[in-house]
Amino acid sequence: MKNLADNKKALFDYEILETYQAGLVLSGFEAKAVLSGKANLRSSFVIIRGNEAFLMNVDIAPYQAKNTPPGYEQSRTRKLLLTKKELAELAGKVSQHGLTLIPISLYTVRHKIKLSFGLAKSRKKFEKREHIKEREFKKQKDRILKASF
């Protein structure tokens, strides 16, 4: 598994309850761009319309700017490949509990580009502060333990 893009801000802003994996429908030059690391997941999200899931606002820069087809939109909507059972389950959870679907990372599995996204709950400001304090405490503890040995 080769990691192509991460959404680190999402892990800070949201509490991930469950994770899912989906394939992406990409054109050839978009796949090349993603494989070369030109994808940005920041401020992107997943929505479910009807019986289909879509990835919104993901920014995929052109692989070769001069060879890109005219009218190419970098942040166009891209379809996700999920089973009907997964779509029904996700649609129910998102509508009932007020949860959101947030992309976490893009990676490859057997030469296929996959998206890992999570069913997430937004963190409040005080929860973010607590998360930062816990992380700093853990770093400090690790430094002290490492120095004592």
N, CA and C of each residue as an Amber inpcrd file, in Angstrom:
protein
   447
   0.8310000  -1.1830000   0.0000000   0.0000000   0.0000000   0.0000000
   0.8750000   1.2470000   0.0000000   0.7200000   2.0460000  -1.0190000
   1.4600000   3.3000000  -1.1110000   0.5050000   4.4410000  -0.8080000
   0.8630000   5.2590000   0.1850000   0.0230000   6.3850000   0.5620000
   0.2880000   7.5430000  -0.3850000  -0.7630000   8.0850000  -1.0100000
  -0.6190000   9.1380000  -2.0090000  -0.9790000  10.5190000  -1.4840000
  -1.9780000  10.6110000  -0.6170000  -2.3970000  11.9000000  -0.0530000
  -3.0950000  11.6570000   1.2810000  -2.8960000  12.5780000   2.2200000
  -3.5200000  12.4910000   3.5400000  -4.3140000  13.7460000   3.8380000
  -5.2640000  13.6110000   4.7280000  -6.0440000  14.7450000   5.2050000
  -5.8370000  14.8280000   6.7150000  -4.6900000  15.3750000   7.1330000
  -4.3400000  15.4180000   8.5480000  -5.2550000  16.3470000   9.3300000
  -5.7210000  17.3970000   8.6900000  -6.6020000  18.3590000   9.3600000
  -7.9190000  17.6940000   9.7630000  -8.3930000  16.7560000   8.9670000
  -9.6480000  16.0680000   9.2750000  -9.5260000  15.2530000  10.5590000
  -8.3680000  14.6520000  10.7870000  -8.1760000  13.8540000  11.9900000
  -8.1600000  14.7290000  13.2350000  -7.8110000  15.9930000  13.0660000
  -7.8170000  16.9290000  14.1900000  -9.2080000  17.5220000  14.4100000
  -9.9000000  17.8670000  13.3370000 -11.1950000  18.5380000  13.4380000
 -12.3520000  17.5810000  13.7210000 -12.1890000  16.3030000  13.4010000
 -13.2730000  15.3440000  13.5400000 -12.8310000  14.1310000  14.3380000
 -13.7850000  13.5180000  14.9970000 -13.5700000  12.2430000  15.6630000
 -14.0950000  11.1660000  14.7190000 -13.2160000  10.3100000  14.2310000
 -13.5930000   9.2790000  13.2660000 -14.1940000   8.0860000  14.0130000
 -15.4370000   7.7550000  13.6890000 -16.1290000   6.6540000  14.3550000
 -15.9310000   5.3320000  13.6240000 -16.0520000   5.3480000  12.2970000
 -15.8540000   4.1530000  11.4690000 -15.1290000   4.5630000  10.1990000
 -14.3560000   3.6520000   9.6380000 -13.6880000   3.9470000   8.3680000
 -14.1860000   3.0000000   7.2850000 -14.1820000   3.5000000   6.0640000
 -14.6150000   2.7370000   4.9020000 -13.5950000   2.9190000   3.7910000
 -13.6360000   2.0190000   2.8280000 -12.7410000   2.0730000   1.6700000
 -13.5940000   2.0670000   0.4140000 -13.2170000   2.9150000  -0.5560000
 -13.9650000   2.9720000  -1.8070000 -13.0080000   3.2130000  -2.9600000
 -13.4050000   2.7550000  -4.1250000 -12.6640000   3.0470000  -5.3370000
 -13.1090000   4.3940000  -5.8920000 -12.3000000   4.9610000  -6.7660000
 -12.6020000   6.2550000  -7.3780000 -12.7450000   6.0880000  -8.8810000
 -13.6550000   6.8470000  -9.4770000 -13.7710000   6.8950000 -10.9290000
 -12.9450000   8.0900000 -11.3940000 -11.8210000   7.8130000 -12.0350000
 -10.9100000   8.8550000 -12.5100000 -10.6250000   8.6550000 -13.9840000
 -10.3080000   9.7350000 -14.6720000  -9.8350000   9.6010000 -16.0470000
  -8.3340000   9.2900000 -16.0010000  -7.7650000   8.9300000 -17.1390000
  -6.3730000   8.4770000 -17.1840000  -5.3790000   9.4990000 -16.6880000
  -5.4930000  10.7540000 -17.1400000  -4.5170000  11.7610000 -16.7240000
  -4.7090000  12.1370000 -15.2530000  -5.9390000  11.9790000 -14.7280000
  -6.1620000  12.2250000 -13.2980000  -5.4930000  11.1320000 -12.4610000
  -5.5800000   9.8930000 -12.9150000  -4.9340000   8.7970000 -12.2040000
  -3.4240000   9.0000000 -12.1650000  -2.8350000   9.4330000 -13.2810000
  -1.4030000   9.7070000 -13.3060000  -1.0400000  10.8210000 -12.3390000
  -1.8820000  11.8530000 -12.2780000  -1.6240000  12.9710000 -11.3810000
  -1.6910000  12.5300000  -9.9180000  -2.6710000  11.6990000  -9.5850000
  -2.7980000  11.2150000  -8.2100000  -1.5990000  10.3430000  -7.8490000
  -1.1920000   9.4760000  -8.7730000  -0.0520000   8.6040000  -8.5100000
   1.2490000   9.3950000  -8.3500000   1.3280000  10.5600000  -8.9720000
   2.5320000  11.3750000  -8.8180000   2.4330000  12.3190000  -7.6220000
   1.3440000  12.2320000  -6.8410000   1.2290000  12.9940000  -5.6070000
   0.6460000  14.3810000  -5.7670000  -0.1560000  14.6080000  -6.7810000
  -0.7080000  15.9390000  -7.0250000  -2.1520000  16.0760000  -6.5540000
  -2.5410000  15.2970000  -5.5590000  -3.9000000  15.3680000  -5.0270000
  -3.8930000  16.0420000  -3.6600000  -4.9460000  16.7990000  -3.3810000
  -5.0800000  17.4990000  -2.1110000  -6.4760000  17.2280000  -1.5570000
  -6.5510000  16.6130000  -0.3700000  -7.8300000  16.2440000   0.2300000
  -8.3670000  17.2820000   1.2080000  -7.6150000  18.3440000   1.4450000
  -8.0510000  19.3570000   2.4010000  -9.3600000  19.9920000   1.9240000
 -10.2760000  20.1920000   2.8290000 -11.6110000  20.7750000   2.6050000
 -12.4960000  19.9330000   1.6820000 -12.1970000  18.6660000   1.5270000
 -13.0510000  17.7980000   0.7160000 -13.9950000  17.0130000   1.6260000
 -15.0590000  16.4820000   1.0400000 -16.0390000  15.7260000   1.7980000
 -16.7600000  14.7650000   0.8600000 -17.4820000  13.8260000   1.4410000
 -18.2220000  12.8230000   0.6850000 -19.7120000  13.0590000   0.9250000
 -20.4930000  13.0040000  -0.1630000 -21.9390000  13.1120000  -0.0290000
 -22.5930000  11.9150000  -0.7030000 -23.8150000  11.6320000  -0.2900000
 -24.5760000  10.5410000  -0.8930000 -25.8310000  11.1460000  -1.5000000
 -25.9660000  10.9800000  -2.8210000 -27.1460000  11.4500000  -3.5570000
 -27.8000000  10.2410000  -4.2120000 -29.0410000  10.0070000  -3.8660000
 -29.7280000   8.8500000  -4.4380000 -29.0470000   7.5720000  -3.9880000
 -28.6270000   6.7770000  -4.9360000 -27.9260000   5.5300000  -4.6270000
 -26.4620000   5.5940000  -5.0420000 -25.8740000   6.7870000  -5.0050000
 -24.4750000   6.9540000  -5.3890000 -23.7580000   7.8440000  -4.3880000
 -22.4590000   7.6260000  -4.2430000 -21.6280000   8.4480000  -3.3640000
 -20.6640000   9.2530000  -4.2340000 -20.4260000  10.4930000  -3.8360000
 -19.5610000  11.3870000  -4.5920000 -18.5400000  12.0430000  -3.6750000
 -17.3540000  12.2300000  -4.2050000 -16.2780000  12.9360000  -3.5120000
 -16.2550000  14.3670000  -4.0350000 -16.4400000  15.3180000  -3.1470000
 -16.5410000  16.7250000  -3.5260000 -15.2810000  17.4790000  -3.1020000
 -14.9080000  18.4800000  -3.8990000 -13.8410000  19.4450000  -3.5910000
 -12.4450000  18.8490000  -3.4550000 -12.2000000  17.6560000  -3.9460000
 -10.8260000  17.1580000  -3.9280000 -10.0940000  17.8110000  -5.1050000
  -8.9180000  18.3230000  -4.8180000  -8.1650000  19.0760000  -5.8160000
  -7.0840000  18.1720000  -6.4170000  -7.2160000  17.8510000  -7.7090000
  -6.2220000  17.0550000  -8.4150000  -5.6310000  17.9370000  -9.5060000
  -4.4010000  18.3610000  -9.2890000  -3.7180000  19.2280000 -10.2510000
  -3.4150000  18.4330000 -11.5170000  -3.3260000  19.1030000 -12.6640000
  -3.0320000  18.3860000 -13.9120000  -1.6580000  17.7230000 -13.8700000
  -1.5720000  16.5480000 -14.4700000  -0.3030000  15.8170000 -14.5250000
   0.6910000  16.5790000 -15.3890000   0.2860000  16.9480000 -16.5760000
   1.0720000  17.8030000 -17.4670000   0.1320000  18.9100000 -17.9290000
   0.3890000  20.1170000 -17.5030000  -0.5450000  21.2200000 -17.7400000
  -0.8260000  21.4500000 -19.2220000   0.1780000  21.2890000 -20.0740000
  -0.0140000  21.5580000 -21.5060000  -0.7980000  20.4440000 -22.2060000
  -0.7860000  19.2370000 -21.6570000  -1.4930000  18.1190000 -22.2760000
  -2.8590000  17.8520000 -21.6460000  -3.2900000  18.6960000 -20.7360000
  -4.5740000  18.5170000 -20.0820000  -5.6960000  18.9080000 -21.0430000
  -6.7830000  18.1540000 -21.0920000  -7.9000000  18.4960000 -21.9820000
  -8.4740000  19.8750000 -21.6460000  -8.9630000  20.5890000 -22.6430000
  -9.5510000  21.9060000 -22.3650000 -10.8080000  21.7600000 -21.5100000
 -11.0140000  22.7080000 -20.6120000 -12.1840000  22.6800000 -19.7540000
 -12.0550000  21.7600000 -18.5490000 -10.8430000  21.3160000 -18.2300000
 -10.6360000  20.4240000 -17.0840000 -10.7790000  21.2010000 -15.7740000
 -11.6240000  20.7000000 -14.8920000 -11.8000000  21.2970000 -13.5770000
 -11.0300000  20.4810000 -12.5620000 -10.1550000  21.1300000 -11.7960000
  -9.3380000  20.4170000 -10.8130000 -10.1660000  19.8800000  -9.6510000
 -11.1920000  20.5970000  -9.2540000 -11.9630000  20.1760000  -8.0820000
 -13.3680000  19.7180000  -8.4580000 -13.4830000  18.9870000  -9.5390000
 -14.7950000  18.5050000  -9.9600000 -15.2650000  17.3730000  -9.0370000
 -16.5280000  17.0590000  -9.1310000 -17.1140000  15.9710000  -8.3450000
 -16.7140000  14.6360000  -8.9560000 -16.2600000  13.7080000  -8.1000000
 -15.8410000  12.3910000  -8.5750000 -16.6690000  11.3140000  -7.8950000
 -17.0590000  10.3110000  -8.6540000 -17.9140000   9.2400000  -8.1500000
 -17.0880000   8.2260000  -7.3650000 -17.6720000   7.7110000  -6.2900000
 -17.0490000   6.6600000  -5.4930000 -17.7210000   5.3310000  -5.7950000
 -16.9400000   4.2800000  -5.7460000 -17.4500000   2.9410000  -6.0310000
 -17.6590000   2.1900000  -4.7170000 -18.9290000   2.0360000  -4.3400000
 -19.3070000   1.3270000  -3.1280000 -20.4180000   0.3330000  -3.4550000
 -20.5960000  -0.6630000  -2.5980000 -21.6790000  -1.6130000  -2.7950000
 -23.0080000  -0.9890000  -2.3570000 -24.1110000  -1.5550000  -2.8310000
 -25.4340000  -1.0400000  -2.4660000 -25.6620000  -1.1320000  -0.9660000
 -25.1680000  -2.1960000  -0.3680000 -25.3270000  -2.4010000   1.0700000
 -24.5950000  -1.3060000   1.8440000 -23.3530000  -0.9990000   1.4430000
 -22.5830000   0.0610000   2.1030000 -23.2480000   1.4160000   1.9230000
 -23.7530000   1.6910000   0.7170000 -24.4260000   2.9610000   0.4610000
 -25.6620000   3.1260000   1.3340000 -26.4630000   2.0830000   1.4530000
 -27.6710000   2.1530000   2.2790000 -27.3120000   2.3700000   3.7440000
 -26.2960000   1.6630000   4.2110000 -25.8510000   1.7950000   5.6000000
 -25.3530000   3.2130000   5.8810000 -24.5280000   3.7410000   4.9810000
 -23.9830000   5.0890000   5.1610000 -25.0730000   6.1550000   5.0930000
 -25.9960000   6.0040000   4.1630000 -27.0740000   6.9820000   4.0290000
 -27.9100000   7.0350000   5.3010000 -28.1820000   5.8840000   5.8740000
 -28.9500000   5.8380000   7.1200000 -28.2260000   6.4840000   8.2730000
 -26.9490000   6.1940000   8.4200000 -26.1760000   6.7500000   9.5290000
 -26.0050000   8.2560000   9.4030000 -25.7580000   8.7220000   8.1890000
 -25.5420000  10.1620000   7.9890000 -26.8330000  10.9360000   8.2500000
 -27.9800000  10.4140000   7.7930000 -29.2390000  11.1450000   7.9500000
 -29.7640000  11.0970000   9.3820000 -29.6060000  10.0040000  10.0770000
 -30.1710000   9.8580000  11.4200000 -29.3450000  10.5540000  12.4920000
 -28.0450000  10.3830000  12.4660000 -27.2150000  10.8310000  13.5710000
 -26.5500000  12.1790000  13.3530000 -26.7260000  12.7740000  12.1750000
 -26.0760000  14.0560000  11.9110000 -24.5720000  13.9440000  11.7780000
 -24.0880000  12.8150000  11.2910000 -22.6660000  12.6070000  11.1040000
 -22.2700000  12.9890000   9.6840000 -20.9780000  13.1720000   9.4500000
 -20.4920000  13.5210000   8.1190000 -19.4930000  12.4800000   7.6360000
 -19.2650000  12.4710000   6.3390000 -18.2950000  11.5590000   5.7320000
 -17.0940000  12.3850000   5.2870000 -15.9450000  12.1100000   5.8830000
 -14.7350000  12.8910000   5.6460000 -13.6530000  11.9930000   5.0500000
 -13.0410000  12.4030000   3.9120000 -11.9230000  11.6480000   3.3400000
 -10.7020000  11.7010000   4.2580000 -10.0410000  10.5760000   4.4130000
  -8.8620000  10.5100000   5.2790000  -7.5920000  10.3840000   4.4460000
  -7.5860000   9.4640000   3.4750000  -6.3750000   9.3100000   2.6700000
  -6.6660000   8.6620000   1.3200000  -5.7580000   8.8910000   0.3870000
  -5.7530000   8.2270000  -0.9210000  -4.5450000   7.2980000  -0.9400000
  -4.7270000   6.0860000  -1.4210000  -3.6280000   5.1240000  -1.4730000
  -3.8780000   4.1210000  -2.5900000  -2.8940000   3.2960000  -2.8650000
  -3.0360000   2.2820000  -3.9040000  -3.1030000   0.8950000  -3.2750000
  -3.9240000   0.0470000  -3.8880000  -4.0200000  -1.3650000  -3.5200000
  -4.0380000  -2.1410000  -4.8230000  -3.0080000  -2.9200000  -5.0750000
  -2.8890000  -3.7180000  -6.3020000  -3.1160000  -2.8670000  -7.5520000
  -2.4340000  -1.7730000  -7.6560000  -2.4730000  -0.8670000  -8.8100000
  -3.8210000  -0.1750000  -9.0010000  -4.6220000  -0.1320000  -7.9540000
  -5.8970000   0.5910000  -8.0000000  -5.8660000   1.6980000  -6.9530000
  -6.4080000   2.8530000  -7.3100000  -6.4290000   3.9870000  -6.3880000
  -7.6710000   3.8770000  -5.5160000  -7.4690000   3.9000000  -4.2110000
  -8.5630000   3.7680000  -3.2510000  -8.6130000   4.9910000  -2.3490000
  -9.8040000   5.2580000  -1.8310000 -10.0230000   6.3570000  -0.8930000
 -10.4710000   5.7650000   0.4330000  -9.8210000   6.1750000   1.4900000
 -10.2520000   5.8120000   2.8300000 -10.9920000   7.0190000   3.3900000
 -12.2430000   6.8080000   3.7960000 -13.0130000   7.9050000   4.3790000
 -13.6950000   7.4110000   5.6380000 -14.0410000   8.3420000   6.4870000
 -14.5980000   7.9530000   7.7670000 -15.9230000   8.6030000   8.0700000
 -16.7140000   7.9020000   8.8270000 -17.9390000   8.4390000   9.3820000
 -17.5040000   9.2230000  10.6080000 -17.6900000  10.5340000  10.5640000
 -17.0670000  11.3880000  11.5680000 -18.0690000  12.2730000  12.2850000
 -17.6710000  12.6310000  13.4990000 -18.4390000  13.5450000  14.3260000
 -17.5380000  14.7440000  14.5980000 -18.0630000  15.9270000  14.4150000
 -17.2870000  17.1550000  14.5860000 -16.8690000  17.3290000  16.0450000
 -15.6230000  17.7850000  16.2500000 -15.1360000  18.0680000  17.6010000
 -15.4180000  19.5160000  17.9520000 -15.7560000  19.7370000  19.2020000
 -15.9480000  21.0940000  19.6980000 -14.5780000  21.7070000  19.9900000
 -14.5580000  23.0100000  20.2090000 -13.2910000  23.7200000  20.4190000
 -12.5650000  23.2080000  21.6680000 -13.2940000  22.9680000  22.7470000
 -12.6480000  22.4920000  23.9780000 -12.1130000  21.0730000  23.7970000
 -12.7720000  20.2570000  22.9660000 -12.2680000  18.9100000  22.6990000
 -10.9590000  18.9640000  21.9290000 -10.8400000  19.9260000  21.0120000
  -9.5920000  20.0900000  20.2650000  -8.4570000  20.4790000  21.1960000
  -8.7460000  21.3620000  22.1520000  -7.7210000  21.7730000  23.1200000
  -7.2620000  20.5840000  23.9570000  -8.2180000  19.7720000  24.4050000
  -7.8690000  18.5800000  25.1790000  -7.0100000  17.6250000  24.3470000
  -7.3470000  17.4930000  23.0710000  -6.5810000  16.6210000  22.1710000
  -5.1390000  17.1180000  22.0610000  -4.9610000  18.4250000  21.9460000
  -3.6120000  19.0010000  21.8590000  -2.8550000  18.7550000  23.1570000
  -3.5030000  18.9560000  24.3000000  -2.8530000  18.7380000  25.5990000
  -2.4110000  17.2860000  25.7540000  -3.2800000  16.3530000  25.3810000
  -2.9360000  14.9290000  25.4710000  -1.7400000  14.5950000  24.5920000
  -1.7240000  15.1360000  23.3870000  -0.6310000  14.8740000  22.4530000
   0.6830000  15.4320000  22.9850000   0.6620000  16.6570000  23.5310000
   1.8700000  17.2660000  24.0870000   2.3590000  16.4860000  25.3070000
   1.4240000  16.0400000  26.1600000   1.7990000  15.2630000  27.3320000
   2.4620000  13.9510000  26.9230000   1.9170000  13.3120000  25.8970000
   2.4840000  12.0490000  25.4270000   3.8940000  12.2520000  24.8730000
   4.0980000  13.3350000  24.1000000   5.4330000  13.6300000  23.5720000
   6.4310000  13.8530000  24.6970000   6.0080000  14.6170000  25.7190000
   6.8940000  14.9190000  26.8410000   7.2500000  13.6460000  27.6000000
   6.2550000  12.8030000  27.8250000   6.4730000  11.5470000  28.5320000
   7.4510000  10.6600000  27.7710000   7.2800000  10.5790000  26.4460000
   8.1790000   9.7670000  25.6210000   9.6070000  10.2960000  25.6530000
   9.7640000  11.6110000  25.6380000  11.1130000  12.2110000  25.7060000
  11.7910000  11.8690000  27.0200000  11.0540000  11.9680000  28.1330000
  11.6130000  11.6860000  29.4510000  11.9990000  10.2130000  29.5560000
  11.1160000   9.3260000  29.0840000  11.4180000   7.8980000  29.1300000
  12.6050000   7.5460000  28.2600000  12.7050000   8.1760000  27.1110000
  13.8250000   7.9120000  26.2040000  15.1430000   8.4110000  26.8030000
  15.1150000   9.5460000  27.4900000  16.3170000  10.1160000  28.0680000
  16.7800000   9.3080000  29.2820000  15.8600000   8.6800000  30.0100000
  16.2380000   7.9390000  31.2080000  16.8940000   6.5970000  30.8790000
  16.6710000   6.0770000  29.6670000  17.2920000   4.7990000  29.3010000
  18.5010000   5.0420000  28.5700000
